[in-house]
Amino acid sequence: MAFQIHSLGGYLHEYQKSVADPEGFWEDIASTFFWRKRWDKVLDWNFEGPDVKWFINGKLNITENIFERRLYTHGDQTAIIWEPNDPKEPSTRITYKELYEKVCNFANVLLNNGVKKGDRVAIYMPMIPEAAIAMLACARIGAVHSVVFAGFSATSLADRINDAGVNTVLTTDGAYRGAKPLSIKPIVDEALEKCSSVNKVIVFKRTSEEVQMKNGRDVWWHEETAKVSSENKAEVMDSEDMLFILYTSGSTGKPKGVVHTTGGYMVYSSYTFRNVFQYEDGDVFWCTADVGWITGHSYIVYGPLLSGATVVMFEGIPTYPDAGRFWQVIDKHKVNQFYTAPTAIRSLQAFGNDFITPYDLSSLKLLGSVGEPINEEAWRWYHTFIGKGRVPIVDTWWQTETGGILISPIAGVTPTKPAFATLPLPGVQPIIVDAEGKELKGNGVEGNLCIKFPWPSMLRTTYGDHERCRQTYFSTYKNLYFTGDGVKRDEDGYYRILGRVDDVINVSGHRLGTAEIENAINEHTLVIESAVVGYPHDIKGQGIYAYVICEDLAKNQRTEKVLVNEIIETVSKIIGPIAKPDKIMLVSGLPKTRSGKIMRRILRKIAEGDGSNLGDTTTLLNPEIVDEIKVKAGL
């Protein structure tokens, strides 16, 4: 394929070209796609606003670039291999022609149910092909999809629906995940009690469990698809029209809706997919992420399908029916590229190698890691036992906000180093700054990671609140996009991501705002105040440690154990099980500055088991509380 890098010299040439002439570089790549009308100007930008526009006045539809662009040559090729939760249930293969028909058919269902260009549609579904079909059908008609991970609570779903002003929800009756079926529709029903904007719910039948269907609002997917044809003409979109909103936790309690637009996201997700994973026609690519996260958007749905790839979609979990499931699926479908999270790698490593040996993993050409920095021990285990020492690992660094991978090895092309994201991809211009924003040049430096020049798939705004976008990403350092991550550039010029520097915890690759978790804990009637920090966790990367001040337990007829369980239940209900604290310490106070700010730095050190390097605590409003917490932590 044009613009696919095959050698280290090729990478260096492309990178230098992309920095010397970014607009020319991206224009050449964009020219390989189908546009209804070519752009007038490649790029217009400033990071003050921020205001970033790519391929200005270009007209296109992203689904025409998946389907019509190559239907005659790729129509009979498998687009999606769906592997269900239960290994006894047969897997399904959907060709590009079949997927095209399903997408057009469901696009007509949306139109028939009153969805128009620009409307926001929430997708709350498990990992079934219909989730991808729903996304593509929205894109086909110009509706803006907002996928919400189907493990989030009714409250979290309602918050996202209300923030985006969603009028249509796509969901299922239930889901299969591991040993027991899950109810999905009742969560939607509970959420919609707090949402006035939704007038239509379309329900796909997955588990056939009995669910309540509200007359006039709720309709069955299969009944609606039977009413309409599979012929649909794609809506013409502007390059900068919204493609999707994806919510991510922020350092305040309210989730923020990251907005991605059509043209730039299309070009970047496809380019990075082809290059990072060195995808060749006929390969089978498997990304284990959920479509509820950005990884599922960019590297299950859009990037691979824009590249004419065959992708695996997996409904289940890595440990069901046993810890060999991933390896069984790789063997069964002869997977060539396997892309998963360090959390899953560490978890499966803990089960031992007996679960690997029954399976043939010789089809693998690449292993990938995503969601958080991978530690060296997990990297080496992954390389040795899954890659058999012969397969390159791409440790990819990127974010919901970046839309695609920014720093990563290119498989088999650029050198790898355990626990390093290594080098920026062409078109990406990273910069390391100190706390004051001064650039740290050369190698052997450590500081905060920023990007100094726009790339096509970067976020454009946070939905309905542009000022929040500016404050969060562009106000810390002048004329720079601040990633929120610390980074080290070693003596070879390789980048190693050190993790978040703000109040966001990265749990199993999922970013959760400490304020959001604290707000949920504080909903418990006996909780007076709480502070949440991240701490190193063997499996999850970071765990959630909550320090909680509560009312008198004896007076309220509670034991400490009962209260802790109630708090965990409260957080699960408000945010979802993913945000449950791993450790809760009940305390009589929290260390605060004289202005009332909680000193999370001290709490973080104690959570990490370090009671000796807490700095000067004498300036605190209540220094004695630090000693009390240390004693309780056994330090």
DRENVOTOR-998219 format. One line per field, with one value per residue (C-alpha): x, y, z. Coordinates in steps of 0.25 Angstrom, whole numbers. Last residue first. Example, Ala and Ser with C-alpha at 12.3 -4.5 7.8 and 13.67 -1.06 7.14 Angstrom:
<kemars>
x <- [55 | 49]
y <- [-4 | -18]
z <- [29 | 31]
</kemars>
This chain:
<kemars>
x <- [17 | 5 | -5 | -13 | 0 | 3 | -11 | -10 | 4 | -2 | -14 | -4 | 0 | -14 | -14 | -1 | 11 | 18 | 17 | 30 | 33 | 26 | 38 | 38 | 24 | 25 | 15 | 9 | -4 | 5 | 12 | -2 | -8 | 4 | 3 | -12 | -10 | -25 | -27 | -33 | -25 | -17 | -13 | -20 | -16 | -30 | -37 | -43 | -39 | -46 | -37 | -43 | -35 | -38 | -48 | -59 | -58 | -59 | -72 | -80 | -81 | -93 | -97 | -82 | -78 | -90 | -87 | -73 | -77 | -87 | -76 | -67 | -79 | -81 | -67 | -65 | -77 | -90 | -101 | -101 | -96 | -86 | -81 | -79 | -80 | -70 | -56 | -51 | -38 | -40 | -29 | -32 | -22 | -12 | -6 | -18 | -11 | 0 | -6 | 2 | -6 | -16 | -22 | -36 | -40 | -53 | -62 | -74 | -78 | -90 | -101 | -93 | -93 | -79 | -73 | -79 | -73 | -60 | -60 | -63 | -53 | -42 | -45 | -45 | -36 | -38 | -25 | -27 | -29 | -22 | -25 | -27 | -23 | -12 | 2 | -2 | 7 | 22 | 22 | 36 | 41 | 53 | 64 | 75 | 80 | 65 | 54 | 45 | 30 | 20 | 6 | -5 | -5 | -3 | -5 | 5 | 3 | 5 | 6 | -5 | -16 | -17 | -22 | -31 | -34 | -36 | -45 | -53 | -55 | -61 | -72 | -84 | -76 | -61 | -54 | -46 | -40 | -27 | -29 | -22 | -9 | -7 | 7 | 14 | 11 | 13 | 19 | 23 | 37 | 49 | 62 | 73 | 73 | 73 | 64 | 56 | 46 | 42 | 27 | 29 | 27 | 38 | 35 | 36 | 32 | 25 | 23 | 15 | 13 | 21 | 20 | 27 | 38 | 40 | 27 | 37 | 34 | 43 | 51 | 47 | 54 | 47 | 43 | 38 | 25 | 25 | 29 | 19 | 16 | 4 | -7 | -20 | -32 | -22 | -33 | -37 | -22 | -9 | 4 | 6 | 15 | 17 | 23 | 31 | 30 | 41 | 43 | 32 | 22 | 13 | 23 | 35 | 30 | 18 | 27 | 37 | 27 | 20 | 33 | 36 | 24 | 14 | 10 | -5 | -17 | -10 | 0 | 2 | 7 | 11 | 13 | 5 | 1 | 11 | 2 | -2 | -10 | -9 | 3 | -3 | -12 | 0 | 8 | 3 | -10 | -2 | 3 | -12 | -15 | -2 | -5 | -20 | -15 | -5 | -16 | -18 | -14 | -12 | -7 | -7 | -19 | -20 | -35 | -35 | -21 | -23 | -36 | -30 | -19 | -29 | -37 | -26 | -30 | -42 | -57 | -55 | -42 | -39 | -54 | -65 | -71 | -59 | -59 | -48 | -44 | -41 | -35 | -40 | -32 | -44 | -49 | -36 | -36 | -51 | -56 | -47 | -35 | -40 | -54 | -50 | -37 | -46 | -54 | -68 | -64 | -58 | -43 | -38 | -32 | -30 | -25 | -26 | -16 | -21 | -16 | -4 | -4 | 9 | 2 | 8 | 7 | -6 | -14 | -7 | -11 | -25 | -27 | -21 | -28 | -42 | -40 | -35 | -48 | -59 | -58 | -55 | -62 | -57 | -70 | -65 | -69 | -74 | -67 | -55 | -41 | -47 | -53 | -55 | -67 | -67 | -74 | -74 | -73 | -75 | -74 | -60 | -58 | -72 | -82 | -90 | -100 | -98 | -109 | -116 | -121 | -123 | -138 | -147 | -158 | -150 | -139 | -150 | -155 | -141 | -137 | -149 | -156 | -156 | -162 | -177 | -180 | -169 | -163 | -160 | -150 | -151 | -138 | -136 | -121 | -117 | -129 | -126 | -133 | -136 | -140 | -147 | -151 | -139 | -137 | -144 | -134 | -134 | -144 | -136 | -125 | -134 | -139 | -125 | -120 | -133 | -128 | -115 | -117 | -104 | -103 | -94 | -81 | -73 | -80 | -93 | -102 | -116 | -128 | -119 | -116 | -118 | -122 | -129 | -130 | -117 | -115 | -100 | -99 | -112 | -109 | -95 | -100 | -111 | -101 | -93 | -105 | -110 | -96 | -85 | -82 | -88 | -77 | -84 | -83 | -87 | -91 | -93 | -103 | -98 | -106 | -95 | -87 | -99 | -100 | -85 | -87 | -99 | -92 | -81 | -90 | -98 | -85 | -86 | -77 | -88 | -97 | -100 | -100 | -105 | -109 | -107 | -114 | -106 | -112 | -126 | -132 | -147 | -149 | -149 | -136 | -130 | -136 | -130 | -116 | -119 | -121 | -109 | -101 | -106 | -104 | -90 | -87 | -91 | -83 | -71 | -72 | -78 | -72 | -79 | -74 | -81 | -86 | -78 | -67 | -77 | -74 | -76 | -65 | -69 | -60 | -62 | -59 | -57 | -54 | -65 | -67 | -52 | -50 | -63 | -67 | -54 | -57 | -72 | -70 | -60 | -58 | -73 | -74 | -66 | -75 | -68 | -67 | -54 | -57 | -45 | -36 | -32 | -38 | -32 | -37 | -32 | -34 | -19 | -15 | -16 | -20 | -24 | -20 | -21 | -28 | -39 | -42 | -46 | -61 | -68 | -55 | -50 | -37 | -23 | -22 | -22 | -8 | -2 | -9 | -4 | 11 | 8 | 2 | 13 | 25 | 38 | 32 | 25 | 37 | 47 | 37 | 35 | 51 | 53 | 42 | 47 | 62 | 56 | 49 | 35 | 27 | 13 | 10 | 5 | 0]
y <- [11 | 1 | 9 | 13 | 18 | 26 | 32 | 36 | 42 | 50 | 55 | 62 | 72 | 78 | 92 | 88 | 96 | 86 | 75 | 77 | 66 | 53 | 44 | 34 | 28 | 21 | 9 | 14 | 18 | 26 | 33 | 36 | 42 | 51 | 56 | 57 | 69 | 73 | 88 | 96 | 109 | 105 | 93 | 80 | 66 | 58 | 55 | 45 | 33 | 21 | 14 | 8 | 0 | -6 | 6 | 2 | 10 | -2 | -7 | 5 | 20 | 22 | 8 | 3 | 15 | 12 | -3 | 0 | 10 | 0 | -11 | -1 | 3 | -12 | -15 | -2 | -7 | 1 | 4 | 19 | 23 | 12 | 17 | 32 | 40 | 37 | 42 | 34 | 31 | 24 | 16 | 12 | 3 | 6 | -4 | -13 | -26 | -23 | -10 | 3 | 14 | 24 | 34 | 37 | 47 | 46 | 55 | 54 | 40 | 34 | 37 | 31 | 41 | 45 | 32 | 36 | 50 | 44 | 35 | 47 | 55 | 45 | 45 | 31 | 27 | 13 | 5 | -5 | 7 | 20 | 30 | 44 | 56 | 61 | 56 | 43 | 32 | 31 | 29 | 25 | 32 | 28 | 38 | 28 | 34 | 33 | 42 | 42 | 45 | 51 | 50 | 61 | 62 | 77 | 82 | 94 | 109 | 114 | 103 | 99 | 106 | 97 | 83 | 85 | 100 | 100 | 88 | 93 | 106 | 99 | 94 | 88 | 76 | 76 | 82 | 79 | 66 | 62 | 52 | 61 | 64 | 78 | 84 | 85 | 73 | 72 | 62 | 67 | 65 | 56 | 57 | 48 | 53 | 67 | 78 | 81 | 92 | 102 | 101 | 105 | 90 | 85 | 83 | 71 | 73 | 63 | 66 | 55 | 55 | 43 | 34 | 38 | 28 | 18 | 15 | 9 | -2 | -12 | -6 | -7 | -3 | 3 | -6 | -20 | -14 | 2 | 5 | 15 | 29 | 36 | 25 | 30 | 39 | 48 | 52 | 38 | 36 | 31 | 22 | 9 | -2 | -9 | -23 | -30 | -45 | -55 | -58 | -68 | -56 | -61 | -67 | -59 | -45 | -45 | -50 | -39 | -28 | -32 | -31 | -18 | -11 | -7 | 8 | 10 | 7 | -1 | -12 | -19 | -33 | -35 | -46 | -57 | -69 | -78 | -77 | -92 | -95 | -105 | -98 | -85 | -89 | -96 | -83 | -78 | -71 | -59 | -56 | -56 | -44 | -37 | -38 | -34 | -21 | -18 | -16 | -24 | -24 | -37 | -36 | -49 | -57 | -71 | -71 | -83 | -82 | -67 | -71 | -82 | -72 | -62 | -73 | -79 | -73 | -82 | -82 | -70 | -63 | -53 | -48 | -50 | -43 | -43 | -35 | -40 | -31 | -34 | -22 | -13 | -1 | 7 | -5 | -6 | 9 | 11 | -1 | -9 | 0 | 14 | 12 | 0 | 8 | 20 | 12 | 7 | -1 | -11 | -14 | -28 | -23 | -35 | -34 | -45 | -43 | -44 | -31 | -27 | -19 | -14 | -12 | 2 | 5 | 1 | 5 | 18 | 22 | 18 | 25 | 37 | 39 | 36 | 45 | 57 | 56 | 53 | 60 | 56 | 62 | 58 | 59 | 62 | 54 | 63 | 61 | 70 | 64 | 58 | 45 | 42 | 43 | 40 | 49 | 44 | 48 | 63 | 71 | 76 | 69 | 73 | 62 | 57 | 47 | 33 | 27 | 15 | 2 | -9 | -7 | -4 | -11 | -24 | -15 | -9 | -23 | -28 | -16 | -16 | -3 | 5 | 19 | 18 | 7 | 5 | -9 | -16 | -28 | -43 | -49 | -53 | -52 | -44 | -37 | -23 | -11 | 2 | 13 | 26 | 39 | 43 | 57 | 56 | 48 | 45 | 33 | 29 | 24 | 14 | 9 | 8 | 0 | -9 | -11 | -17 | -29 | -38 | -53 | -61 | -69 | -58 | -47 | -50 | -38 | -33 | -27 | -19 | -4 | 7 | 20 | 32 | 47 | 50 | 64 | 61 | 65 | 58 | 45 | 45 | 48 | 37 | 27 | 30 | 29 | 16 | 10 | 7 | -7 | -5 | 5 | 17 | 20 | 34 | 34 | 47 | 45 | 48 | 37 | 28 | 31 | 27 | 14 | 12 | 13 | 4 | -7 | -7 | -9 | -19 | -28 | -31 | -26 | -21 | -9 | 5 | 13 | 28 | 35 | 50 | 57 | 65 | 58 | 53 | 42 | 41 | 26 | 23 | 30 | 21 | 9 | 14 | 14 | 0 | -5 | 2 | -3 | -17 | -17 | -11 | -22 | -33 | -27 | -26 | -40 | -44 | -57 | -62 | -71 | -83 | -84 | -94 | -84 | -76 | -61 | -60 | -59 | -49 | -49 | -36 | -31 | -44 | -42 | -44 | -30 | -26 | -23 | -18 | -12 | -4 | 11 | 8 | 1 | 7 | 20 | 22 | 20 | 32 | 41 | 52 | 67 | 76 | 90 | 90 | 78 | 80 | 90 | 93 | 105 | 105 | 116 | 118 | 105 | 112 | 105 | 104 | 92 | 86 | 97 | 97 | 82 | 72 | 70 | 56 | 51 | 37 | 34 | 33 | 49 | 49 | 43 | 53 | 64 | 59 | 60 | 74 | 80 | 74 | 80 | 79 | 71 | 60 | 60 | 57 | 46 | 40 | 39 | 34 | 23 | 19 | 17 | 9 | 0 | -4 | 9 | 8 | 21 | 14 | 0]
z <- [232 | 236 | 228 | 241 | 247 | 234 | 235 | 249 | 246 | 234 | 243 | 252 | 241 | 242 | 234 | 227 | 228 | 237 | 226 | 220 | 210 | 210 | 207 | 219 | 219 | 206 | 204 | 191 | 198 | 207 | 196 | 189 | 202 | 203 | 188 | 190 | 199 | 201 | 198 | 209 | 208 | 220 | 213 | 216 | 221 | 222 | 235 | 245 | 235 | 229 | 219 | 207 | 197 | 183 | 181 | 171 | 158 | 148 | 155 | 150 | 152 | 162 | 165 | 166 | 175 | 184 | 185 | 189 | 199 | 205 | 206 | 213 | 223 | 226 | 229 | 238 | 246 | 245 | 256 | 253 | 267 | 266 | 252 | 256 | 243 | 232 | 227 | 215 | 209 | 196 | 189 | 174 | 167 | 156 | 147 | 148 | 151 | 161 | 166 | 168 | 175 | 170 | 179 | 185 | 196 | 203 | 211 | 221 | 217 | 225 | 215 | 203 | 192 | 196 | 190 | 177 | 177 | 181 | 169 | 159 | 166 | 165 | 150 | 143 | 131 | 127 | 123 | 134 | 144 | 140 | 151 | 147 | 157 | 148 | 145 | 139 | 135 | 133 | 117 | 112 | 100 | 92 | 89 | 90 | 103 | 109 | 107 | 120 | 120 | 130 | 124 | 124 | 109 | 108 | 94 | 93 | 89 | 103 | 114 | 124 | 116 | 104 | 109 | 120 | 120 | 105 | 105 | 117 | 109 | 98 | 106 | 98 | 94 | 97 | 85 | 73 | 77 | 70 | 57 | 47 | 55 | 61 | 64 | 78 | 85 | 100 | 110 | 124 | 129 | 128 | 120 | 116 | 101 | 96 | 99 | 111 | 107 | 117 | 121 | 136 | 141 | 131 | 116 | 107 | 92 | 83 | 68 | 62 | 46 | 45 | 57 | 70 | 75 | 86 | 94 | 104 | 114 | 108 | 96 | 81 | 69 | 57 | 45 | 51 | 56 | 55 | 70 | 76 | 79 | 74 | 72 | 68 | 73 | 81 | 91 | 95 | 97 | 91 | 94 | 87 | 92 | 79 | 82 | 71 | 69 | 70 | 85 | 86 | 83 | 94 | 104 | 102 | 97 | 106 | 118 | 115 | 113 | 126 | 134 | 127 | 131 | 120 | 120 | 120 | 110 | 99 | 96 | 83 | 78 | 64 | 54 | 61 | 52 | 61 | 73 | 73 | 86 | 97 | 103 | 107 | 119 | 125 | 125 | 138 | 143 | 148 | 133 | 129 | 139 | 135 | 120 | 122 | 130 | 120 | 110 | 96 | 82 | 74 | 60 | 51 | 57 | 52 | 55 | 64 | 69 | 73 | 79 | 88 | 92 | 97 | 104 | 111 | 125 | 126 | 122 | 122 | 126 | 115 | 115 | 104 | 92 | 83 | 70 | 61 | 49 | 34 | 28 | 16 | 21 | 25 | 32 | 40 | 44 | 46 | 54 | 63 | 63 | 64 | 71 | 79 | 84 | 87 | 98 | 97 | 85 | 95 | 94 | 90 | 76 | 67 | 53 | 42 | 31 | 16 | 12 | 20 | 33 | 38 | 51 | 53 | 38 | 33 | 46 | 47 | 33 | 35 | 48 | 43 | 29 | 35 | 48 | 39 | 30 | 40 | 53 | 67 | 80 | 94 | 103 | 117 | 129 | 141 | 154 | 151 | 148 | 135 | 131 | 117 | 108 | 93 | 83 | 69 | 54 | 56 | 43 | 40 | 27 | 23 | 21 | 9 | 14 | 8 | -1 | 5 | -1 | 9 | 9 | 21 | 29 | 33 | 40 | 49 | 54 | 56 | 64 | 73 | 77 | 90 | 90 | 86 | 96 | 106 | 105 | 118 | 116 | 116 | 113 | 99 | 101 | 89 | 84 | 79 | 85 | 78 | 88 | 83 | 89 | 97 | 101 | 115 | 122 | 137 | 136 | 124 | 132 | 139 | 126 | 120 | 132 | 130 | 116 | 119 | 128 | 129 | 126 | 135 | 133 | 125 | 118 | 111 | 109 | 111 | 104 | 95 | 92 | 83 | 89 | 81 | 85 | 91 | 97 | 98 | 113 | 116 | 109 | 116 | 130 | 128 | 124 | 137 | 145 | 139 | 142 | 132 | 128 | 114 | 110 | 105 | 90 | 86 | 71 | 63 | 52 | 38 | 31 | 28 | 41 | 49 | 41 | 43 | 58 | 59 | 50 | 59 | 71 | 63 | 61 | 76 | 87 | 97 | 94 | 99 | 87 | 89 | 76 | 75 | 63 | 53 | 41 | 45 | 53 | 52 | 53 | 38 | 37 | 48 | 41 | 28 | 33 | 39 | 25 | 19 | 30 | 28 | 13 | 15 | 25 | 15 | 4 | 13 | 18 | 31 | 38 | 50 | 62 | 66 | 81 | 89 | 91 | 99 | 99 | 84 | 73 | 62 | 50 | 43 | 29 | 22 | 7 | -3 | -6 | -6 | -21 | -25 | -11 | -11 | -10 | -8 | 5 | 15 | 8 | 6 | 21 | 24 | 15 | 8 | 6 | 7 | 12 | 20 | 20 | 34 | 44 | 58 | 67 | 81 | 83 | 87 | 80 | 66 | 53 | 39 | 31 | 17 | 9 | -2 | 1 | -10 | -12 | -12 | -6 | -8 | 0 | -6 | -6 | 9 | 9 | 0 | 7 | 20 | 16 | 9 | 21 | 30 | 22 | 29 | 41 | 31 | 22 | 34 | 39 | 25 | 23 | 37 | 35 | 21 | 27 | 38 | 27 | 22 | 23 | 17 | 10 | -3 | 0]
</kemars>
